[in-house]
Amino acid sequence: MINSILDMDQNERNLKQLQDKAVTQQQLRLTDLFEQDPQRFEKFSVHFNQLSFDYSKHRINQEARADLFKFADSKLLKEWIKRLFTQESINYTEGRAAMHWALRLPKDDQVYPELAKQVHQQLDRMYQLVEKIHAGQCRGATGEVIQDVVNIGVGGSDLGPLMVSHALSDYKVSTVKPLKVHFVSTMDGSQLSDLLHQLRPETTLFIISSKSFGTIDTLSNAQTVRQWLEKALGTQQSVVQHHFVGVSTKPEKMTAWGIAEDNQFLLWDWVGGRYSLWSCIGLPIALQIGVDGFKQLLAGAYAIDEHFQTTPFEHNIPVLMGLLGVWNNNFLNIQTHAVLPYDGRLKYFASYLQQLEMESNGKSIQRNNEKVDLNTCPIVWGEVGPNAQHAFYQLLHQGTHAVSCDFIAPVQRYNANQFTYAESAKSLTEQHHLALSNCLAQSRLLAFGNKALNADELAELPLYKQYEGNQPSSTLLLQELSPYSLGMLIALYEHKVFVQSVIWNINPFDQWGVEKGKEIANQLLPILSGKEKDISQLDVSTQGLIKILLGKE
């Protein structure tokens, strides 16, 4: 009890120190920080493995950074990191562990050998199916080779596999028969409607990805494609068994739905949906990049797991990312964060991070069941950088909102081996350099504003052509965008989220805010389908809208 009081007092002292620092830092400009210290880049950047992380363009000095580390210590961050990498039920509201890190353990792991064995048993089964499909040995009910695979999922069962599959399009493996992987998530059937007109039932395999095997979005899509298959191929059980694969924690529900036991891949309760792409939820990824590529993805994430656990805070990239976010959000009052990859392959990365960060840390109740005393997750948004430049950079540069940004880019992109003609490689390399120059230029202008302009040019500029600057940003450079480096990148953000959850004293592994809306929707569905008539208990707005939808207004 005495220790907890002492910790609380230390925590409050560190918080007060940071708040006092922030008052002066609010007035500090990035131009001043760089002019005061020519070695600022060396002091505020970290290089690890295939990653370089530059955070020198944040409005922070060495003293404030040291205070952030003290604040993290008072929040027991080191102890929480150790607790994460155990089988403890740190997801306390659901009574579960949070062991997504176990999904990338090496097969011969000595710390958790039984856990590694359990995970790799499922992964090995998935690898066998992948190689069977790639070899043209997986056939539908009529004996034709499977050539299209459709992943049906939502949330983490869709966003993760979709994002990674698109990002690693350069690593698509060759197969005996051409193979296409598609993704369906919307509950309104719009994606399915377009897709089913393009596919042949005889050569299509569907993956039903649902942790609970009870998500109505996913099961309604699955039921629609089942009817489509049975209309073409018949209602015999073999049709479902040849054309469906399931990934879930509920084998009994998969069996009841008709999925053959050999086509069932298991998850565990200790894997959150938005952390699950490393498991058999990643089957579409493995189908795209092959077994070796998927193993490299896991290896990259594992390298960051080790880095996160063993590296001092001063050089620990996810810790730095998390604490910088806390500094911007809670002390500099920057409530929104943009993710800006300068590589078209990372088209879905911002969408993926929206779920990872906002579903994890969009909470307002602490672990002690009291309201939070600091703002939690900022609004996360973003777009591929070159497109974003023509959409919302106007607001970033000359608007009234303070925004922090992450710029992400690969150092290497194209090489001559990818093309028949060397001229193509040369011109595409020049395009990559164009993207990189824009990436660096935008972070420079955001940071330094008018100081980034030529002095002679500035003298002639009216106010509406001038730039305030002082918008903080990080830049993450990957040597190249590969399965290994993408695994590293994703794991960085996973652990950043955890660091911030510790500082804010919230549980990042539940999502109760998602559940109630689904329940209310289930109450309204019978009314819209005509099975229920009484709407008197609903609010007048919902009553009025229902009348319009039912054609009664």
C-alpha positions as CSV (number, residue, x, y, z in Angstrom):
1,M,0.0,0.0,0.0
2,I,2.8,2.4,0.9
3,N,4.6,1.6,-2.4
4,S,1.5,2.3,-4.4
5,I,1.0,5.7,-2.7
6,L,4.7,6.5,-3.4
7,D,4.2,5.4,-7.0
8,M,1.2,7.7,-7.3
9,D,3.0,10.6,-5.8
10,Q,5.9,10.0,-8.2
11,N,3.5,9.7,-11.1
12,E,1.9,13.0,-10.2
13,R,5.2,14.8,-9.9
14,N,6.3,13.5,-13.3
15,L,3.0,14.5,-14.8
16,K,3.4,18.0,-13.3
17,Q,6.9,18.3,-14.7
18,L,5.8,17.4,-18.1
19,Q,2.9,19.8,-18.0
20,D,5.3,22.6,-16.9
21,K,7.7,21.6,-19.7
22,A,4.9,21.7,-22.2
23,V,4.0,25.3,-21.4
24,T,7.5,26.4,-22.6
25,Q,7.6,23.8,-25.4
26,Q,4.3,25.2,-26.8
27,Q,6.2,28.4,-27.5
28,L,9.2,26.6,-28.9
29,R,9.6,26.3,-32.7
30,L,11.2,23.4,-34.6
31,T,13.4,25.9,-36.4
32,D,14.9,27.0,-33.1
33,L,15.6,23.4,-32.0
34,F,17.5,22.7,-35.1
35,E,19.4,25.9,-35.0
36,Q,20.4,25.3,-31.4
37,D,21.8,21.8,-32.1
38,P,23.5,20.8,-35.4
39,Q,23.6,17.2,-34.1
40,R,19.8,17.1,-33.5
41,F,19.2,14.4,-36.1
42,E,21.9,12.0,-34.6
43,K,20.4,12.6,-31.1
44,F,16.8,12.1,-32.2
45,S,16.9,9.2,-34.6
46,V,17.2,5.4,-34.1
47,H,18.4,2.8,-36.6
48,F,17.5,-0.9,-36.1
49,N,17.8,-3.8,-38.5
50,Q,16.1,-2.6,-41.7
51,L,14.4,0.4,-40.1
52,S,15.4,4.0,-39.6
53,F,13.2,6.2,-37.3
54,D,13.7,9.9,-37.4
55,Y,11.8,11.8,-34.7
56,S,14.0,15.0,-34.8
57,K,11.0,17.0,-36.2
58,H,9.0,16.7,-33.0
59,R,8.7,19.6,-30.6
60,I,10.7,18.0,-27.9
61,N,14.2,18.5,-26.4
62,Q,16.4,16.1,-24.5
63,E,15.2,17.3,-21.1
64,A,11.5,16.7,-22.0
65,R,12.4,13.4,-23.5
66,A,14.1,12.4,-20.2
67,D,11.0,13.5,-18.3
68,L,8.8,11.3,-20.6
69,F,11.0,8.3,-19.7
70,K,10.6,9.1,-16.0
71,F,6.8,9.3,-16.6
72,A,6.9,5.9,-18.3
73,D,8.8,4.5,-15.3
74,S,6.3,5.9,-12.9
75,K,3.6,4.1,-14.9
76,L,5.6,0.9,-14.6
77,L,6.0,0.5,-18.4
78,K,9.0,-1.9,-18.1
79,E,6.9,-4.2,-15.8
80,W,3.9,-4.0,-18.2
81,I,6.1,-5.0,-21.2
82,K,7.2,-8.0,-19.2
83,R,3.6,-8.9,-18.3
84,L,2.5,-8.6,-22.0
85,F,4.9,-11.4,-22.9
86,T,3.5,-13.8,-20.5
87,Q,0.3,-15.9,-20.3
88,E,-1.2,-13.5,-17.7
89,S,-4.8,-12.3,-18.4
90,I,-4.0,-8.7,-18.9
91,N,-7.1,-8.3,-21.0
92,Y,-8.9,-8.2,-17.7
93,T,-12.5,-7.2,-18.9
94,E,-12.6,-10.4,-20.9
95,G,-10.5,-12.5,-18.6
96,R,-8.0,-13.4,-21.3
97,A,-4.3,-13.1,-22.1
98,A,-3.2,-11.0,-25.1
99,M,-0.7,-13.2,-26.8
100,H,-0.6,-12.2,-30.4
101,W,3.2,-12.1,-30.0
102,A,3.0,-15.9,-29.6
103,L,1.8,-16.3,-33.2
104,R,5.3,-15.3,-34.4
105,L,7.3,-17.4,-31.9
106,P,9.9,-19.6,-33.7
107,K,9.0,-23.3,-33.8
108,D,11.8,-24.2,-31.5
109,D,11.1,-21.5,-28.9
110,Q,12.6,-22.5,-25.5
111,V,10.6,-20.1,-23.3
112,Y,7.1,-21.3,-24.4
113,P,7.7,-24.6,-26.2
114,E,4.1,-25.9,-25.7
115,L,2.7,-22.6,-26.9
116,A,5.0,-22.5,-30.0
117,K,4.0,-26.1,-30.7
118,Q,0.3,-25.3,-30.6
119,V,0.7,-22.3,-32.9
120,H,2.9,-24.0,-35.4
121,Q,0.6,-27.0,-35.6
122,Q,-2.1,-24.8,-37.1
123,L,0.4,-22.8,-39.2
124,D,1.8,-26.0,-40.7
125,R,-1.7,-27.2,-41.6
126,M,-2.3,-23.8,-43.3
127,Y,1.0,-24.1,-45.2
128,Q,0.0,-27.5,-46.5
129,L,-3.3,-26.1,-47.9
130,V,-1.4,-23.2,-49.4
131,E,1.1,-25.5,-51.2
132,K,-1.8,-27.7,-52.4
133,I,-3.6,-24.8,-53.9
134,H,-0.4,-23.4,-55.5
135,A,0.3,-26.8,-57.0
136,G,-3.2,-26.9,-58.6
137,Q,-4.1,-29.9,-56.4
138,C,-7.1,-28.3,-54.7
139,R,-10.3,-29.0,-56.6
140,G,-13.9,-28.1,-56.3
141,A,-16.9,-30.4,-56.2
142,T,-16.8,-30.9,-60.0
143,G,-13.1,-31.7,-60.0
144,E,-11.9,-28.4,-61.5
145,V,-8.9,-26.7,-60.1
146,I,-9.5,-23.8,-57.6
147,Q,-8.4,-20.6,-59.3
148,D,-10.2,-17.9,-57.2
149,V,-10.2,-17.6,-53.4
150,V,-12.5,-15.2,-51.6
151,N,-11.8,-14.1,-48.0
152,I,-15.1,-13.3,-46.2
153,G,-14.4,-11.4,-43.0
154,V,-14.8,-8.0,-41.3
155,G,-12.6,-5.9,-39.1
156,G,-9.3,-7.6,-38.3
157,S,-10.3,-10.6,-40.3
158,D,-10.4,-8.4,-43.4
159,L,-8.3,-5.3,-42.9
160,G,-5.1,-7.1,-41.9
161,P,-5.0,-9.7,-44.7
162,L,-6.2,-7.1,-47.3
163,M,-3.6,-4.5,-46.2
164,V,-0.7,-7.0,-46.2
165,S,-1.7,-8.8,-49.5
166,H,-1.9,-5.4,-51.3
167,A,1.4,-4.2,-49.7
168,L,3.3,-7.3,-50.8
169,S,1.9,-7.4,-54.3
170,D,5.5,-7.5,-55.7
171,Y,6.1,-10.8,-53.8
172,K,3.2,-12.7,-55.3
173,V,4.3,-16.3,-56.0
174,S,3.8,-18.1,-59.3
175,T,1.3,-21.0,-59.3
176,V,0.5,-23.9,-61.6
177,K,-2.8,-22.3,-62.4
178,P,-3.4,-18.5,-62.2
179,L,-4.7,-17.7,-58.7
180,K,-6.6,-14.6,-57.6
181,V,-7.4,-13.7,-54.1
182,H,-10.4,-11.4,-53.4
183,F,-11.8,-9.8,-50.2
184,V,-15.4,-9.3,-49.1
185,S,-16.4,-7.4,-45.9
186,T,-19.4,-5.1,-46.5
187,M,-22.7,-6.4,-45.0
188,D,-24.8,-4.7,-47.7
189,G,-23.7,-7.3,-50.3
190,S,-22.3,-4.7,-52.7
191,Q,-18.9,-6.3,-52.9
192,L,-20.4,-9.8,-53.4
193,S,-22.8,-8.6,-56.1
194,D,-20.0,-7.3,-58.2
195,L,-17.7,-10.3,-57.5
196,L,-20.1,-13.2,-58.1
197,H,-20.7,-12.0,-61.6
198,Q,-17.0,-12.4,-62.3
199,L,-16.4,-15.9,-60.7
200,R,-17.2,-19.5,-61.6
201,P,-18.6,-21.6,-58.8
202,E,-16.7,-24.6,-60.0
203,T,-13.3,-23.0,-59.4
204,T,-13.9,-20.7,-56.4
205,L,-13.0,-21.4,-52.8
206,F,-14.3,-19.3,-49.9
207,I,-12.6,-18.6,-46.6
208,I,-15.0,-17.7,-43.7
209,S,-12.8,-15.8,-41.2
210,S,-14.6,-15.1,-38.0
211,K,-13.2,-15.5,-34.5
212,S,-16.6,-16.1,-33.0
213,F,-18.2,-17.6,-36.1
214,G,-21.1,-15.5,-35.1
215,T,-20.5,-12.1,-36.7
216,I,-23.6,-11.3,-38.7
217,D,-21.8,-9.3,-41.4
218,T,-19.6,-12.3,-42.2
219,L,-22.2,-15.0,-41.9
220,S,-24.7,-13.2,-44.1
221,N,-22.1,-12.9,-46.8
222,A,-21.2,-16.6,-46.3
223,Q,-24.9,-17.6,-46.6
224,T,-25.3,-15.7,-49.8
225,V,-22.3,-17.3,-51.5
226,R,-23.5,-20.7,-50.2
227,Q,-26.8,-20.2,-52.0
228,W,-24.9,-19.1,-55.1
229,L,-22.8,-22.3,-55.0
230,E,-25.7,-24.6,-54.3
231,K,-27.8,-23.1,-57.1
232,A,-25.0,-23.9,-59.6
233,L,-23.6,-27.1,-58.2
234,G,-26.4,-28.7,-56.1
235,T,-27.2,-28.9,-52.4
236,Q,-25.2,-32.0,-51.6
237,Q,-22.8,-31.7,-48.6
238,S,-19.7,-32.2,-50.8
239,V,-20.3,-28.8,-52.3
240,V,-19.8,-27.0,-49.0
241,Q,-16.9,-29.3,-48.1
242,H,-15.0,-28.6,-51.3
243,H,-15.6,-24.9,-51.5
244,F,-15.4,-23.6,-47.9
245,V,-12.6,-23.1,-45.4
246,G,-13.2,-21.7,-41.9
247,V,-10.9,-19.9,-39.5
248,S,-12.4,-19.5,-36.0
249,T,-12.1,-20.3,-32.3
250,K,-15.3,-22.3,-32.6
251,P,-14.8,-25.7,-34.4
252,E,-18.3,-26.8,-33.3
253,K,-19.9,-23.9,-35.1
254,M,-17.8,-24.5,-38.3
255,T,-18.9,-28.1,-38.2
256,A,-22.5,-27.2,-37.8
257,W,-22.3,-24.9,-40.7
258,G,-21.0,-27.7,-42.8
259,I,-17.3,-27.0,-43.1
260,A,-15.2,-30.2,-43.3
261,E,-12.9,-30.8,-40.3
262,D,-9.8,-30.8,-42.6
263,N,-10.8,-27.3,-43.8
264,Q,-11.1,-25.9,-40.3
265,F,-8.2,-23.8,-38.9
266,L,-8.2,-22.8,-35.2
267,L,-7.7,-19.5,-33.4
268,W,-7.5,-19.0,-29.7
269,D,-9.3,-16.6,-27.3
270,W,-6.0,-14.9,-26.5
271,V,-5.8,-13.5,-30.1
272,G,-7.6,-10.2,-30.6
273,G,-9.2,-9.9,-34.1
274,R,-7.1,-6.8,-35.0
275,Y,-4.0,-8.6,-33.9
276,S,-4.7,-11.9,-35.8
277,L,-3.2,-11.5,-39.3
278,W,-0.2,-13.6,-38.0
279,S,-2.4,-16.6,-37.5
280,C,-4.4,-18.6,-40.0
281,I,-6.5,-15.5,-40.5
282,G,-3.4,-14.7,-42.7
283,L,-4.3,-17.5,-45.1
284,P,-5.0,-15.1,-47.9
285,I,-1.6,-13.5,-47.3
286,A,0.1,-16.8,-47.5
287,L,-1.7,-17.6,-50.7
288,Q,-0.4,-14.4,-52.2
289,I,3.2,-14.4,-51.0
290,G,3.8,-18.1,-50.4
291,V,4.8,-20.1,-47.3
292,D,8.4,-18.7,-47.2
293,G,7.1,-15.1,-47.6
294,F,4.6,-15.6,-44.7
295,K,7.4,-17.0,-42.5
296,Q,9.5,-13.9,-43.3
297,L,6.5,-11.7,-42.3
298,L,6.4,-13.5,-38.9
299,A,10.2,-13.3,-38.5
300,G,10.1,-9.5,-39.0
301,A,7.4,-9.1,-36.3
302,Y,9.4,-11.4,-34.0
303,A,12.5,-9.2,-34.4
304,I,10.5,-6.2,-33.2
305,D,9.1,-8.3,-30.3
306,E,12.7,-8.9,-29.2
307,H,13.7,-5.3,-29.7
308,F,10.7,-4.1,-27.7
309,Q,11.5,-6.4,-24.8
310,T,15.3,-5.9,-24.6
311,T,16.2,-2.4,-25.8
312,P,16.5,0.6,-23.4
313,F,13.8,3.2,-23.9
314,E,16.3,5.7,-25.5
315,H,16.7,3.4,-28.5
316,N,13.4,1.5,-28.3
317,I,11.4,2.5,-31.4
318,P,7.9,1.4,-30.3
319,V,8.4,3.0,-26.9
320,L,9.6,6.3,-28.5
321,M,6.6,6.2,-30.9
322,G,4.2,5.7,-28.1
323,L,5.7,8.4,-25.8
324,L,5.9,10.9,-28.6
325,G,2.2,10.3,-29.3
326,V,1.4,10.9,-25.6
327,W,3.6,14.1,-25.6
328,N,1.7,15.4,-28.6
329,N,-1.7,14.4,-27.5
330,N,-1.6,15.1,-23.8
331,F,0.9,17.9,-23.5
332,L,0.9,19.8,-26.8
333,N,-2.9,19.3,-27.4
334,I,-2.5,17.7,-30.8
335,Q,-5.6,15.6,-31.1
336,T,-5.3,14.1,-34.6
337,H,-2.6,12.0,-36.3
338,A,-2.0,11.4,-40.0
339,V,-0.3,8.4,-41.5
340,L,1.3,9.2,-44.8
341,P,3.0,6.3,-46.7
342,Y,4.9,7.3,-49.8
343,D,4.4,4.0,-51.6
344,G,1.2,3.0,-53.4
345,R,1.5,-0.5,-52.1
346,L,0.7,0.8,-48.6
347,K,-2.7,2.0,-49.8
348,Y,-4.6,0.3,-46.9
349,F,-2.1,0.9,-44.2
350,A,-3.8,4.0,-42.7
351,S,-7.2,2.1,-42.7
352,Y,-5.5,-0.8,-40.9
353,L,-4.0,1.5,-38.3
354,Q,-7.3,3.2,-37.7
355,Q,-8.7,0.0,-36.4
356,L,-5.5,-1.0,-34.6
357,E,-5.2,2.3,-32.7
358,M,-8.7,3.6,-32.3
359,E,-10.4,0.3,-31.4
360,S,-7.6,-0.5,-29.0
361,N,-7.1,2.8,-27.3
362,G,-10.4,4.6,-27.9
363,K,-11.3,4.2,-24.2
364,S,-12.3,6.5,-21.4
365,I,-12.4,4.2,-18.4
366,Q,-9.1,3.2,-16.6
367,R,-8.2,-0.2,-15.2
368,N,-9.2,1.0,-11.8
369,N,-12.8,1.7,-13.1
370,E,-12.4,5.4,-12.9
371,K,-12.6,8.0,-15.8
372,V,-9.3,8.7,-17.5
373,D,-7.4,11.8,-16.3
374,L,-5.7,12.2,-19.7
375,N,-7.1,12.2,-23.2
376,T,-6.6,8.9,-24.9
377,C,-6.3,7.9,-28.6
378,P,-6.2,10.7,-31.1
379,I,-8.1,10.5,-34.3
380,V,-6.0,8.5,-36.7
381,W,-6.4,9.1,-40.5
382,G,-4.3,9.2,-43.6
383,E,-3.8,8.3,-47.2
384,V,-1.0,7.4,-49.6
385,G,1.2,10.5,-49.5
386,P,1.2,11.6,-53.2
387,N,-2.6,11.4,-53.3
388,A,-2.9,13.1,-49.9
389,Q,-0.9,16.0,-51.2
390,H,-3.8,16.8,-53.6
391,A,-6.5,16.2,-51.0
392,F,-5.8,17.4,-47.4
393,Y,-2.2,18.8,-47.2
394,Q,-3.7,22.2,-47.7
395,L,-5.1,21.8,-44.2
396,L,-1.9,20.5,-42.8
397,H,0.1,23.4,-44.1
398,Q,-2.2,26.4,-43.8
399,G,-5.2,25.2,-41.8
400,T,-6.0,25.9,-38.1
401,H,-5.6,22.4,-36.8
402,A,-2.4,21.1,-35.1
403,V,-1.7,17.6,-36.6
404,S,1.2,15.2,-36.1
405,C,2.2,13.0,-38.9
406,D,4.1,9.7,-39.7
407,F,5.8,9.7,-43.0
408,I,6.7,6.1,-44.3
409,A,8.8,5.2,-47.3
410,P,11.1,2.5,-48.6
411,V,14.7,3.4,-49.5
412,Q,14.9,1.0,-52.4
413,R,11.9,0.3,-54.8
414,Y,12.6,-0.9,-58.3
415,N,15.4,-2.9,-59.8
416,A,16.3,-3.9,-63.4
417,N,15.6,-7.6,-62.7
418,Q,11.9,-6.8,-62.5
419,F,11.6,-5.6,-66.1
420,T,12.2,-6.7,-69.6
421,Y,13.6,-3.3,-70.7
422,A,16.2,-1.5,-68.6
423,E,14.5,1.8,-69.7
424,S,11.4,0.8,-67.7
425,A,13.5,0.2,-64.5
426,K,15.3,3.5,-65.0
427,S,12.1,5.6,-65.4
428,L,10.3,3.9,-62.5
429,T,13.4,4.4,-60.3
430,E,13.1,8.1,-61.2
431,Q,9.5,8.0,-60.2
432,H,10.5,6.5,-56.8
433,H,13.0,9.3,-56.3
434,L,10.2,11.7,-57.1
435,A,8.0,10.2,-54.4
436,L,10.9,10.3,-51.9
437,S,11.7,13.9,-52.7
438,N,8.1,14.8,-52.0
439,C,8.1,12.8,-48.8
440,L,11.1,14.7,-47.5
441,A,9.9,18.1,-48.8
442,Q,6.5,17.8,-47.1
443,S,7.9,16.9,-43.7
444,R,10.4,19.7,-44.1
445,L,7.8,22.3,-45.0
446,L,5.5,21.1,-42.2
447,A,8.3,21.5,-39.7
448,F,10.0,24.7,-40.8
449,G,7.3,26.6,-42.7
450,N,8.6,29.8,-44.2
451,K,12.2,29.0,-43.0
452,A,12.1,26.2,-45.6
453,L,11.7,28.8,-48.4
454,N,14.3,30.8,-50.2
455,A,14.7,34.2,-48.3
456,D,14.4,36.2,-51.6
457,E,11.2,34.3,-52.4
458,L,9.7,34.9,-49.0
459,A,10.1,38.7,-49.2
460,E,7.8,38.7,-52.2
461,L,5.1,36.4,-50.8
462,P,1.7,37.6,-49.6
463,L,0.4,36.1,-46.3
464,Y,-1.9,33.6,-48.1
465,K,1.2,32.0,-49.7
466,Q,3.2,31.7,-46.5
467,Y,3.5,28.8,-44.1
468,E,3.4,28.6,-40.3
469,G,5.2,25.3,-40.0
470,N,5.9,23.8,-36.6
471,Q,3.8,20.7,-37.3
472,P,5.6,17.7,-35.8
473,S,6.3,14.5,-37.7
474,S,8.2,11.2,-37.6
475,T,9.8,9.6,-40.7
476,L,10.1,5.8,-40.9
477,L,12.3,4.5,-43.7
478,L,12.4,0.8,-44.6
479,Q,15.3,-0.5,-46.6
480,E,12.7,-2.0,-48.9
481,L,9.1,-3.0,-48.5
482,S,9.4,-6.8,-48.1
483,P,7.5,-9.4,-46.0
484,Y,10.2,-9.1,-43.3
485,S,10.2,-5.3,-43.1
486,L,6.4,-5.1,-43.3
487,G,6.2,-7.6,-40.4
488,M,8.5,-5.2,-38.5
489,L,6.5,-2.2,-39.3
490,I,3.2,-3.7,-38.2
491,A,4.6,-5.0,-35.0
492,L,6.0,-1.5,-34.2
493,Y,2.6,0.0,-34.3
494,E,1.1,-2.9,-32.3
495,H,3.6,-2.2,-29.5
496,K,3.2,1.6,-29.8
497,V,-0.5,1.0,-29.0
498,F,0.4,-1.0,-25.9
499,V,2.9,1.6,-24.6
500,Q,0.2,4.3,-24.8
501,S,-2.4,2.0,-23.1
502,V,0.0,1.7,-20.2
503,I,0.5,5.4,-19.9
504,W,-3.3,6.0,-20.1
505,N,-4.0,3.0,-17.8
506,I,-6.6,1.5,-20.1
507,N,-7.2,-2.0,-21.5
508,P,-6.2,-2.0,-25.3
509,F,-7.5,-5.5,-25.9
510,D,-11.3,-5.3,-25.6
511,Q,-13.8,-3.4,-27.7
512,W,-17.0,-3.1,-25.8
513,G,-17.9,0.0,-27.7
514,V,-18.3,-2.1,-30.8
515,E,-20.7,-4.6,-29.3
516,K,-23.8,-2.6,-28.2
517,G,-24.4,-1.2,-31.6
518,K,-24.6,-4.7,-33.0
519,E,-27.1,-5.7,-30.4
520,I,-29.4,-2.7,-31.1
521,A,-29.1,-3.6,-34.8
522,N,-30.3,-7.1,-34.1
523,Q,-33.3,-5.6,-32.3
524,L,-34.2,-3.4,-35.3
525,L,-33.7,-6.1,-38.0
526,P,-37.1,-7.9,-37.2
527,I,-38.9,-4.5,-37.6
528,L,-37.4,-3.8,-41.0
529,S,-38.0,-7.4,-42.2
530,G,-41.7,-7.1,-41.1
531,K,-41.6,-9.7,-38.3
532,E,-42.1,-7.1,-35.6
533,K,-44.6,-4.3,-35.7
534,D,-44.3,-2.3,-32.5
535,I,-41.9,0.6,-32.7
536,S,-43.4,2.7,-29.9
537,Q,-40.5,2.1,-27.5
538,L,-38.0,3.6,-29.9
539,D,-37.0,7.3,-30.0
540,V,-39.1,9.5,-32.4
541,S,-36.1,9.9,-34.8
542,T,-35.7,6.2,-35.3
543,Q,-39.4,5.7,-35.6
544,G,-39.6,8.4,-38.3
545,L,-36.7,6.9,-40.3
546,I,-38.2,3.3,-40.0
547,K,-41.5,4.6,-41.4
548,I,-39.6,6.1,-44.4
549,L,-37.7,2.8,-44.9
550,L,-40.9,0.8,-44.8
551,G,-42.7,3.2,-47.2
552,K,-45.2,4.4,-44.6
553,E,-44.3,8.1,-44.9
